[in-house]
């Protein structure tokens, strides 16, 4: 009986070893008590952190640069002159001039803001030499005295630098470049010149030239531009 029990125990032990079980064998005749194997630890799984790649920040949009209108003052349906005058003609030009009636006995340039123009003309340059003015503005009004003209338009300079301007007028005239007063030659006077200068960058610039004529008689209006006292007539760009 003992040998039979030993054989049975050996077989159980061998089976337990093969199956990986832990078996306790008692020497007594009581049945062996099997101890359950320890619980297997769960396998570690690598945690995958999937993060979406960040999109590069969009650069701030550049500010919209609006180009200044070529003509600032409204024409108010003023008729284009039908003939040629010393100040311009009805054909297209780089500078547009609006002509206004001003109060008699005016001693300086008027305000153009709330004044309706009676005529419209164009020119590419200002080269009115001292001379008698008659005939007015054909197709609009025969106004030989007490009138004013505002010219607006653009011109170009070839390079950066300080530029000189010379305005000759009879009667008064003021020259603005890029909204800055550069030459002041206002007042009632015969043909007289005044100079000014301003630093400009290469490219296009804005011109505003205001002129007025007092009593009937001679007129004059010219604008020169240059550097280092080498001046020539200013020509506009269309």
QUIQUI-V260900 format. One record per backbone hydrogen bond with DSSP energy under -0.5 kcal/mol. NH is the residue of the N-H (numbers start at 1). CO is the residue of the C=O. If there is no record, write none. Layout:
<<NH,CO> <NH,CO>>
This chain:
<<5,1> <6,2> <7,3> <8,4> <9,5> <10,6> <11,7> <12,8> <13,9> <14,10> <15,11> <16,12> <17,13> <18,14> <19,15> <20,16> <21,16> <22,35> <23,21> <24,33> <25,23> <26,24> <33,24> <34,32> <35,22> <36,34> <46,44> <48,46> <49,47> <50,48> <51,49> <66,64> <72,70> <78,75> <81,120> <82,138> <83,138> <85,88> <88,85> <89,122> <95,123> <96,152> <97,121> <98,150> <99,119> <100,148> <102,146> <106,103> <115,112> <116,114> <118,99> <119,99> <120,79> <121,97> <122,89> <123,95> <126,234> <127,125> <128,221> <129,127> <131,219> <133,217> <134,132> <137,141> <138,136> <140,137> <141,137> <143,141> <144,142> <146,214> <147,213> <148,100> <149,211> <150,98> <151,149> <151,209> <152,96> <153,207> <154,94> <155,205> <157,203> <161,200> <163,161> <163,198> <164,226> <165,196> <166,224> <167,194> <168,222> <169,192> <170,220> <173,185> <174,210> <175,183> <176,208> <177,180> <178,206> <180,177> <182,175> <182,180> <183,175> <185,173> <185,183> <189,187> <192,169> <194,167> <196,165> <198,163> <200,161> <203,157> <205,155> <207,153> <208,176> <209,151> <210,174> <210,208> <211,149> <212,172> <213,147> <219,131> <220,170> <221,128> <222,168> <223,126> <224,166> <225,232> <226,164> <227,230> <230,227> <231,229> <232,225> <234,223> <236,124> <237,154>>
